[in-house]
Every structure is written in structure tokens, then in C-alpha cells.
Amino acid sequence: MGRSESMITALRRPSAFPTALNGGEAAGRGHIQRKRRDFVYFYPIYTGTPIPMDDWRNRMWLDTWV
């Protein structure tokens, strides 16, 4: 390997933003999005915010939760 080849390699920079996500990253982001959506859906129950009775029943999936 000559001097010119090592200079070219040293000057190259990896891309700051990857062009595609690998499978693990995509699955991880999907999991986080799901958790956020679930939190937003149950937020009125967590905080005790008044909501219509039908909405409350939709969030009570199990009879033992009531």
C-alpha cells in the first residue's frame, strides 16, 4: 500500500446519517412507537382525566380491572 492510498483512506469520512436501517434498528423504533401510542391511549386513565363512559369501557380490557 503506497502513500497515496493511505492518504485517500484517511480523508474519507463515514456518512453521518445511515441511508437504511438494519432490521434491529427498525424493530426497535417500531417498538418505541408502539409504547408511545399505548401510553397516549391510556394517559386519561393514568391521570384521572374525565372521559366519556364508552371511552373508559374501551380501555378496561379485563373485567378484573374495573
PDB file of N, CA, C and O in Angstrom:
ATOM      1  N   MET A   1       0.854  -1.170   0.000  1.00  0.00           N
ATOM      2  CA  MET A   1       0.000   0.000   0.000  1.00  0.00           C
ATOM      3  C   MET A   1       0.899   1.232   0.000  1.00  0.00           C
ATOM      4  O   MET A   1       1.730   1.414   0.889  1.00  0.00           O
ATOM      5  N   GLY A   2       0.721   2.047  -0.983  1.00  0.00           N
ATOM      6  CA  GLY A   2       1.559   3.228  -1.114  1.00  0.00           C
ATOM      7  C   GLY A   2       1.033   4.396  -0.301  1.00  0.00           C
ATOM      8  O   GLY A   2      -0.034   4.325   0.307  1.00  0.00           O
ATOM      9  N   ARG A   3       1.789   5.448  -0.305  1.00  0.00           N
ATOM     10  CA  ARG A   3       1.446   6.627   0.472  1.00  0.00           C
ATOM     11  C   ARG A   3       0.132   7.267  -0.023  1.00  0.00           C
ATOM     12  O   ARG A   3      -0.666   7.732   0.791  1.00  0.00           O
ATOM     13  N   SER A   4      -0.094   7.293  -1.314  1.00  0.00           N
ATOM     14  CA  SER A   4      -1.300   7.931  -1.849  1.00  0.00           C
ATOM     15  C   SER A   4      -2.559   7.164  -1.430  1.00  0.00           C
ATOM     16  O   SER A   4      -3.594   7.781  -1.179  1.00  0.00           O
ATOM     17  N   GLU A   5      -2.489   5.840  -1.350  1.00  0.00           N
ATOM     18  CA  GLU A   5      -3.652   5.057  -0.930  1.00  0.00           C
ATOM     19  C   GLU A   5      -3.995   5.319   0.526  1.00  0.00           C
ATOM     20  O   GLU A   5      -5.175   5.406   0.869  1.00  0.00           O
ATOM     21  N   SER A   6      -3.013   5.444   1.377  1.00  0.00           N
ATOM     22  CA  SER A   6      -3.289   5.691   2.791  1.00  0.00           C
ATOM     23  C   SER A   6      -3.845   7.091   2.995  1.00  0.00           C
ATOM     24  O   SER A   6      -4.654   7.299   3.899  1.00  0.00           O
ATOM     25  N   MET A   7      -3.434   8.056   2.181  1.00  0.00           N
ATOM     26  CA  MET A   7      -3.946   9.413   2.293  1.00  0.00           C
ATOM     27  C   MET A   7      -5.428   9.460   1.918  1.00  0.00           C
ATOM     28  O   MET A   7      -6.216  10.146   2.569  1.00  0.00           O
ATOM     29  N   ILE A   8      -5.799   8.738   0.878  1.00  0.00           N
ATOM     30  CA  ILE A   8      -7.190   8.722   0.452  1.00  0.00           C
ATOM     31  C   ILE A   8      -8.059   8.073   1.527  1.00  0.00           C
ATOM     32  O   ILE A   8      -9.145   8.569   1.826  1.00  0.00           O
ATOM     33  N   THR A   9      -7.598   6.988   2.101  1.00  0.00           N
ATOM     34  CA  THR A   9      -8.360   6.313   3.145  1.00  0.00           C
ATOM     35  C   THR A   9      -8.525   7.206   4.360  1.00  0.00           C
ATOM     36  O   THR A   9      -9.600   7.226   4.960  1.00  0.00           O
ATOM     37  N   ALA A  10      -7.499   7.943   4.737  1.00  0.00           N
ATOM     38  CA  ALA A  10      -7.556   8.806   5.911  1.00  0.00           C
ATOM     39  C   ALA A  10      -8.493   9.985   5.695  1.00  0.00           C
ATOM     40  O   ALA A  10      -9.063  10.495   6.660  1.00  0.00           O
ATOM     41  N   LEU A  11      -8.663  10.424   4.475  1.00  0.00           N
ATOM     42  CA  LEU A  11      -9.507  11.579   4.204  1.00  0.00           C
ATOM     43  C   LEU A  11     -10.987  11.231   4.068  1.00  0.00           C
ATOM     44  O   LEU A  11     -11.834  12.121   4.137  1.00  0.00           O
ATOM     45  N   ARG A  12     -11.308   9.976   3.879  1.00  0.00           N
ATOM     46  CA  ARG A  12     -12.708   9.579   3.748  1.00  0.00           C
ATOM     47  C   ARG A  12     -13.391   9.630   5.106  1.00  0.00           C
ATOM     48  O   ARG A  12     -12.802   9.234   6.112  1.00  0.00           O
ATOM     49  N   ARG A  13     -14.597  10.102   5.143  1.00  0.00           N
ATOM     50  CA  ARG A  13     -15.378  10.151   6.378  1.00  0.00           C
ATOM     51  C   ARG A  13     -16.626   9.294   6.221  1.00  0.00           C
ATOM     52  O   ARG A  13     -17.248   9.287   5.158  1.00  0.00           O
ATOM     53  N   PRO A  14     -16.992   8.577   7.270  1.00  0.00           N
ATOM     54  CA  PRO A  14     -18.248   7.829   7.173  1.00  0.00           C
ATOM     55  C   PRO A  14     -19.429   8.794   7.162  1.00  0.00           C
ATOM     56  O   PRO A  14     -19.348   9.893   7.709  1.00  0.00           O
ATOM     57  N   SER A  15     -20.488   8.388   6.555  1.00  0.00           N
ATOM     58  CA  SER A  15     -21.687   9.214   6.484  1.00  0.00           C
ATOM     59  C   SER A  15     -22.251   9.433   7.881  1.00  0.00           C
ATOM     60  O   SER A  15     -22.299   8.501   8.684  1.00  0.00           O
ATOM     61  N   ALA A  16     -22.673  10.640   8.174  1.00  0.00           N
ATOM     62  CA  ALA A  16     -23.239  10.953   9.483  1.00  0.00           C
ATOM     63  C   ALA A  16     -24.621  10.317   9.646  1.00  0.00           C
ATOM     64  O   ALA A  16     -25.019   9.969  10.758  1.00  0.00           O
ATOM     65  N   PHE A  17     -25.340  10.169   8.555  1.00  0.00           N
ATOM     66  CA  PHE A  17     -26.682   9.604   8.618  1.00  0.00           C
ATOM     67  C   PHE A  17     -26.740   8.341   7.763  1.00  0.00           C
ATOM     68  O   PHE A  17     -26.518   8.404   6.554  1.00  0.00           O
ATOM     69  N   PRO A  18     -27.032   7.206   8.372  1.00  0.00           N
ATOM     70  CA  PRO A  18     -27.108   5.985   7.567  1.00  0.00           C
ATOM     71  C   PRO A  18     -28.281   6.064   6.589  1.00  0.00           C
ATOM     72  O   PRO A  18     -29.318   6.656   6.888  1.00  0.00           O
ATOM     73  N   THR A  19     -28.099   5.468   5.440  1.00  0.00           N
ATOM     74  CA  THR A  19     -29.139   5.545   4.418  1.00  0.00           C
ATOM     75  C   THR A  19     -30.261   4.540   4.669  1.00  0.00           C
ATOM     76  O   THR A  19     -31.385   4.753   4.213  1.00  0.00           O
ATOM     77  N   ALA A  20     -29.986   3.469   5.371  1.00  0.00           N
ATOM     78  CA  ALA A  20     -31.007   2.459   5.640  1.00  0.00           C
ATOM     79  C   ALA A  20     -30.795   1.889   7.032  1.00  0.00           C
ATOM     80  O   ALA A  20     -29.663   1.775   7.504  1.00  0.00           O
ATOM     81  N   LEU A  21     -31.874   1.539   7.672  1.00  0.00           N
ATOM     82  CA  LEU A  21     -31.794   0.932   8.991  1.00  0.00           C
ATOM     83  C   LEU A  21     -31.668  -0.570   8.846  1.00  0.00           C
ATOM     84  O   LEU A  21     -32.268  -1.174   7.957  1.00  0.00           O
ATOM     85  N   ASN A  22     -30.886  -1.165   9.726  1.00  0.00           N
ATOM     86  CA  ASN A  22     -30.859  -2.622   9.712  1.00  0.00           C
ATOM     87  C   ASN A  22     -32.106  -3.133  10.440  1.00  0.00           C
ATOM     88  O   ASN A  22     -32.842  -2.340  11.027  1.00  0.00           O
ATOM     89  N   GLY A  23     -32.345  -4.410  10.410  1.00  0.00           N
ATOM     90  CA  GLY A  23     -33.571  -4.974  10.971  1.00  0.00           C
ATOM     91  C   GLY A  23     -33.758  -4.684  12.449  1.00  0.00           C
ATOM     92  O   GLY A  23     -34.876  -4.410  12.885  1.00  0.00           O
ATOM     93  N   GLY A  24     -32.690  -4.738  13.228  1.00  0.00           N
ATOM     94  CA  GLY A  24     -32.791  -4.491  14.662  1.00  0.00           C
ATOM     95  C   GLY A  24     -33.167  -3.062  14.991  1.00  0.00           C
ATOM     96  O   GLY A  24     -33.972  -2.820  15.891  1.00  0.00           O
ATOM     97  N   GLU A  25     -32.591  -2.113  14.269  1.00  0.00           N
ATOM     98  CA  GLU A  25     -32.919  -0.708  14.497  1.00  0.00           C
ATOM     99  C   GLU A  25     -34.365  -0.414  14.132  1.00  0.00           C
ATOM    100  O   GLU A  25     -35.058   0.297  14.860  1.00  0.00           O
ATOM    101  N   ALA A  26     -34.820  -0.950  13.019  1.00  0.00           N
ATOM    102  CA  ALA A  26     -36.197  -0.725  12.589  1.00  0.00           C
ATOM    103  C   ALA A  26     -37.174  -1.346  13.588  1.00  0.00           C
ATOM    104  O   ALA A  26     -38.192  -0.738  13.916  1.00  0.00           O
ATOM    105  N   ALA A  27     -36.877  -2.533  14.065  1.00  0.00           N
ATOM    106  CA  ALA A  27     -37.747  -3.183  15.051  1.00  0.00           C
ATOM    107  C   ALA A  27     -37.750  -2.406  16.358  1.00  0.00           C
ATOM    108  O   ALA A  27     -38.791  -2.275  17.001  1.00  0.00           O
ATOM    109  N   GLY A  28     -36.606  -1.898  16.749  1.00  0.00           N
ATOM    110  CA  GLY A  28     -36.514  -1.108  17.983  1.00  0.00           C
ATOM    111  C   GLY A  28     -37.324   0.170  17.898  1.00  0.00           C
ATOM    112  O   GLY A  28     -38.012   0.546  18.847  1.00  0.00           O
ATOM    113  N   ARG A  29     -37.240   0.836  16.754  1.00  0.00           N
ATOM    114  CA  ARG A  29     -38.023   2.065  16.586  1.00  0.00           C
ATOM    115  C   ARG A  29     -39.515   1.758  16.556  1.00  0.00           C
ATOM    116  O   ARG A  29     -40.316   2.513  17.107  1.00  0.00           O
ATOM    117  N   GLY A  30     -39.890   0.664  15.923  1.00  0.00           N
ATOM    118  CA  GLY A  30     -41.300   0.272  15.908  1.00  0.00           C
ATOM    119  C   GLY A  30     -41.809  -0.033  17.309  1.00  0.00           C
ATOM    120  O   GLY A  30     -42.943   0.301  17.653  1.00  0.00           O
ATOM    121  N   HIS A  31     -40.966  -0.668  18.113  1.00  0.00           N
ATOM    122  CA  HIS A  31     -41.342  -0.991  19.495  1.00  0.00           C
ATOM    123  C   HIS A  31     -41.543   0.289  20.311  1.00  0.00           C
ATOM    124  O   HIS A  31     -42.503   0.390  21.074  1.00  0.00           O
ATOM    125  N   ILE A  32     -40.659   1.250  20.159  1.00  0.00           N
ATOM    126  CA  ILE A  32     -40.779   2.514  20.877  1.00  0.00           C
ATOM    127  C   ILE A  32     -42.042   3.257  20.438  1.00  0.00           C
ATOM    128  O   ILE A  32     -42.748   3.821  21.273  1.00  0.00           O
ATOM    129  N   GLN A  33     -42.328   3.261  19.145  1.00  0.00           N
ATOM    130  CA  GLN A  33     -43.542   3.930  18.663  1.00  0.00           C
ATOM    131  C   GLN A  33     -44.784   3.275  19.242  1.00  0.00           C
ATOM    132  O   GLN A  33     -45.743   3.963  19.592  1.00  0.00           O
ATOM    133  N   ARG A  34     -44.777   1.952  19.346  1.00  0.00           N
ATOM    134  CA  ARG A  34     -45.916   1.243  19.921  1.00  0.00           C
ATOM    135  C   ARG A  34     -46.110   1.621  21.381  1.00  0.00           C
ATOM    136  O   ARG A  34     -47.239   1.841  21.820  1.00  0.00           O
ATOM    137  N   LYS A  35     -45.022   1.698  22.137  1.00  0.00           N
ATOM    138  CA  LYS A  35     -45.103   2.067  23.554  1.00  0.00           C
ATOM    139  C   LYS A  35     -45.627   3.493  23.718  1.00  0.00           C
ATOM    140  O   LYS A  35     -46.423   3.762  24.617  1.00  0.00           O
ATOM    141  N   ARG A  36     -45.186   4.398  22.859  1.00  0.00           N
ATOM    142  CA  ARG A  36     -45.685   5.776  22.921  1.00  0.00           C
ATOM    143  C   ARG A  36     -47.180   5.830  22.639  1.00  0.00           C
ATOM    144  O   ARG A  36     -47.926   6.521  23.332  1.00  0.00           O
ATOM    145  N   ARG A  37     -47.611   5.097  21.619  1.00  0.00           N
ATOM    146  CA  ARG A  37     -49.035   5.085  21.270  1.00  0.00           C
ATOM    147  C   ARG A  37     -49.872   4.506  22.414  1.00  0.00           C
ATOM    148  O   ARG A  37     -50.940   5.027  22.734  1.00  0.00           O
ATOM    149  N   ASP A  38     -49.384   3.437  23.020  1.00  0.00           N
ATOM    150  CA  ASP A  38     -50.105   2.840  24.148  1.00  0.00           C
ATOM    151  C   ASP A  38     -50.190   3.805  25.323  1.00  0.00           C
ATOM    152  O   ASP A  38     -51.230   3.898  25.975  1.00  0.00           O
ATOM    153  N   PHE A  39     -49.108   4.522  25.597  1.00  0.00           N
ATOM    154  CA  PHE A  39     -49.116   5.481  26.699  1.00  0.00           C
ATOM    155  C   PHE A  39     -50.136   6.584  26.443  1.00  0.00           C
ATOM    156  O   PHE A  39     -50.888   6.956  27.344  1.00  0.00           O
ATOM    157  N   VAL A  40     -50.164   7.108  25.219  1.00  0.00           N
ATOM    158  CA  VAL A  40     -51.121   8.172  24.885  1.00  0.00           C
ATOM    159  C   VAL A  40     -52.547   7.661  25.021  1.00  0.00           C
ATOM    160  O   VAL A  40     -53.422   8.391  25.485  1.00  0.00           O
ATOM    161  N   TYR A  41     -52.793   6.418  24.622  1.00  0.00           N
ATOM    162  CA  TYR A  41     -54.134   5.847  24.701  1.00  0.00           C
ATOM    163  C   TYR A  41     -54.602   5.742  26.158  1.00  0.00           C
ATOM    164  O   TYR A  41     -55.759   6.040  26.455  1.00  0.00           O
ATOM    165  N   PHE A  42     -53.720   5.323  27.063  1.00  0.00           N
ATOM    166  CA  PHE A  42     -54.094   5.148  28.469  1.00  0.00           C
ATOM    167  C   PHE A  42     -53.830   6.365  29.339  1.00  0.00           C
ATOM    168  O   PHE A  42     -54.102   6.319  30.538  1.00  0.00           O
ATOM    169  N   TYR A  43     -53.310   7.454  28.781  1.00  0.00           N
ATOM    170  CA  TYR A  43     -52.988   8.644  29.558  1.00  0.00           C
ATOM    171  C   TYR A  43     -54.173   9.150  30.394  1.00  0.00           C
ATOM    172  O   TYR A  43     -53.970   9.487  31.561  1.00  0.00           O
ATOM    173  N   PRO A  44     -55.396   9.221  29.858  1.00  0.00           N
ATOM    174  CA  PRO A  44     -56.510   9.682  30.697  1.00  0.00           C
ATOM    175  C   PRO A  44     -56.737   8.787  31.922  1.00  0.00           C
ATOM    176  O   PRO A  44     -57.136   9.280  32.977  1.00  0.00           O
ATOM    177  N   ILE A  45     -56.494   7.506  31.795  1.00  0.00           N
ATOM    178  CA  ILE A  45     -56.667   6.600  32.931  1.00  0.00           C
ATOM    179  C   ILE A  45     -55.561   6.830  33.961  1.00  0.00           C
ATOM    180  O   ILE A  45     -55.825   6.842  35.163  1.00  0.00           O
ATOM    181  N   TYR A  46     -54.324   7.012  33.492  1.00  0.00           N
ATOM    182  CA  TYR A  46     -53.193   7.241  34.399  1.00  0.00           C
ATOM    183  C   TYR A  46     -53.365   8.523  35.202  1.00  0.00           C
ATOM    184  O   TYR A  46     -52.989   8.577  36.373  1.00  0.00           O
ATOM    185  N   THR A  47     -53.931   9.555  34.584  1.00  0.00           N
ATOM    186  CA  THR A  47     -54.020  10.861  35.225  1.00  0.00           C
ATOM    187  C   THR A  47     -55.368  11.158  35.862  1.00  0.00           C
ATOM    188  O   THR A  47     -55.521  12.172  36.543  1.00  0.00           O
ATOM    189  N   GLY A  48     -56.343  10.291  35.649  1.00  0.00           N
ATOM    190  CA  GLY A  48     -57.665  10.531  36.226  1.00  0.00           C
ATOM    191  C   GLY A  48     -58.449  11.601  35.492  1.00  0.00           C
ATOM    192  O   GLY A  48     -59.347  12.211  36.073  1.00  0.00           O
ATOM    193  N   THR A  49     -58.137  11.838  34.250  1.00  0.00           N
ATOM    194  CA  THR A  49     -58.851  12.827  33.439  1.00  0.00           C
ATOM    195  C   THR A  49     -60.241  12.300  33.108  1.00  0.00           C
ATOM    196  O   THR A  49     -60.377  11.153  32.682  1.00  0.00           O
ATOM    197  N   PRO A  50     -61.280  13.119  33.296  1.00  0.00           N
ATOM    198  CA  PRO A  50     -62.627  12.665  32.937  1.00  0.00           C
ATOM    199  C   PRO A  50     -62.740  12.393  31.438  1.00  0.00           C
ATOM    200  O   PRO A  50     -62.343  13.220  30.617  1.00  0.00           O
ATOM    201  N   ILE A  51     -63.281  11.235  31.092  1.00  0.00           N
ATOM    202  CA  ILE A  51     -63.517  10.862  29.697  1.00  0.00           C
ATOM    203  C   ILE A  51     -64.908  10.253  29.608  1.00  0.00           C
ATOM    204  O   ILE A  51     -65.447   9.820  30.627  1.00  0.00           O
ATOM    205  N   PRO A  52     -65.506  10.207  28.423  1.00  0.00           N
ATOM    206  CA  PRO A  52     -66.831   9.592  28.278  1.00  0.00           C
ATOM    207  C   PRO A  52     -66.812   8.112  28.699  1.00  0.00           C
ATOM    208  O   PRO A  52     -65.790   7.436  28.576  1.00  0.00           O
ATOM    209  N   MET A  53     -67.932   7.635  29.184  1.00  0.00           N
ATOM    210  CA  MET A  53     -68.033   6.268  29.687  1.00  0.00           C
ATOM    211  C   MET A  53     -67.672   5.231  28.625  1.00  0.00           C
ATOM    212  O   MET A  53     -67.030   4.228  28.941  1.00  0.00           O
ATOM    213  N   ASP A  54     -68.069   5.454  27.381  1.00  0.00           N
ATOM    214  CA  ASP A  54     -67.721   4.499  26.313  1.00  0.00           C
ATOM    215  C   ASP A  54     -66.210   4.409  26.111  1.00  0.00           C
ATOM    216  O   ASP A  54     -65.672   3.321  25.909  1.00  0.00           O
ATOM    217  N   ASP A  55     -65.529   5.552  26.166  1.00  0.00           N
ATOM    218  CA  ASP A  55     -64.067   5.536  26.035  1.00  0.00           C
ATOM    219  C   ASP A  55     -63.432   4.810  27.213  1.00  0.00           C
ATOM    220  O   ASP A  55     -62.462   4.072  27.039  1.00  0.00           O
ATOM    221  N   TRP A  56     -63.960   5.012  28.380  1.00  0.00           N
ATOM    222  CA  TRP A  56     -63.432   4.347  29.578  1.00  0.00           C
ATOM    223  C   TRP A  56     -63.604   2.830  29.463  1.00  0.00           C
ATOM    224  O   TRP A  56     -62.694   2.067  29.789  1.00  0.00           O
ATOM    225  N   ARG A  57     -64.780   2.403  28.997  1.00  0.00           N
ATOM    226  CA  ARG A  57     -65.018   0.957  28.826  1.00  0.00           C
ATOM    227  C   ARG A  57     -64.087   0.341  27.788  1.00  0.00           C
ATOM    228  O   ARG A  57     -63.653  -0.800  27.941  1.00  0.00           O
ATOM    229  N   ASN A  58     -63.778   1.096  26.727  1.00  0.00           N
ATOM    230  CA  ASN A  58     -62.840   0.598  25.718  1.00  0.00           C
ATOM    231  C   ASN A  58     -61.450   0.346  26.298  1.00  0.00           C
ATOM    232  O   ASN A  58     -60.729  -0.536  25.832  1.00  0.00           O
ATOM    233  N   ARG A  59     -61.082   1.114  27.304  1.00  0.00           N
ATOM    234  CA  ARG A  59     -59.759   0.966  27.906  1.00  0.00           C
ATOM    235  C   ARG A  59     -59.719  -0.105  28.995  1.00  0.00           C
ATOM    236  O   ARG A  59     -58.639  -0.556  29.374  1.00  0.00           O
ATOM    237  N   MET A  60     -60.855  -0.506  29.490  1.00  0.00           N
ATOM    238  CA  MET A  60     -60.915  -1.557  30.519  1.00  0.00           C
ATOM    239  C   MET A  60     -61.077  -2.907  29.824  1.00  0.00           C
ATOM    240  O   MET A  60     -62.194  -3.395  29.656  1.00  0.00           O
ATOM    241  N   TRP A  61     -59.957  -3.508  29.422  1.00  0.00           N
ATOM    242  CA  TRP A  61     -59.978  -4.734  28.623  1.00  0.00           C
ATOM    243  C   TRP A  61     -60.375  -5.945  29.431  1.00  0.00           C
ATOM    244  O   TRP A  61     -61.015  -6.853  28.900  1.00  0.00           O
ATOM    245  N   LEU A  62     -60.017  -5.986  30.685  1.00  0.00           N
ATOM    246  CA  LEU A  62     -60.303  -7.154  31.517  1.00  0.00           C
ATOM    247  C   LEU A  62     -61.328  -6.809  32.582  1.00  0.00           C
ATOM    248  O   LEU A  62     -61.322  -5.700  33.118  1.00  0.00           O
ATOM    249  N   ASP A  63     -62.207  -7.750  32.893  1.00  0.00           N
ATOM    250  CA  ASP A  63     -63.224  -7.492  33.909  1.00  0.00           C
ATOM    251  C   ASP A  63     -62.599  -7.232  35.279  1.00  0.00           C
ATOM    252  O   ASP A  63     -63.187  -6.520  36.093  1.00  0.00           O
ATOM    253  N   THR A  64     -61.446  -7.783  35.543  1.00  0.00           N
ATOM    254  CA  THR A  64     -60.811  -7.591  36.854  1.00  0.00           C
ATOM    255  C   THR A  64     -60.226  -6.202  37.022  1.00  0.00           C
ATOM    256  O   THR A  64     -59.859  -5.838  38.140  1.00  0.00           O
ATOM    257  N   TRP A  65     -60.121  -5.406  35.958  1.00  0.00           N
ATOM    258  CA  TRP A  65     -59.592  -4.063  36.064  1.00  0.00           C
ATOM    259  C   TRP A  65     -60.630  -3.089  36.600  1.00  0.00           C
ATOM    260  O   TRP A  65     -60.268  -2.019  37.090  1.00  0.00           O
ATOM    261  N   VAL A  66     -61.901  -3.430  36.521  1.00  0.00           N
ATOM    262  CA  VAL A  66     -62.964  -2.496  36.913  1.00  0.00           C
ATOM    263  C   VAL A  66     -63.142  -2.510  38.407  1.00  0.00           C
ATOM    264  O   VAL A  66     -63.991  -1.790  38.934  1.00  0.00           O
TER     265      VAL A  66
END
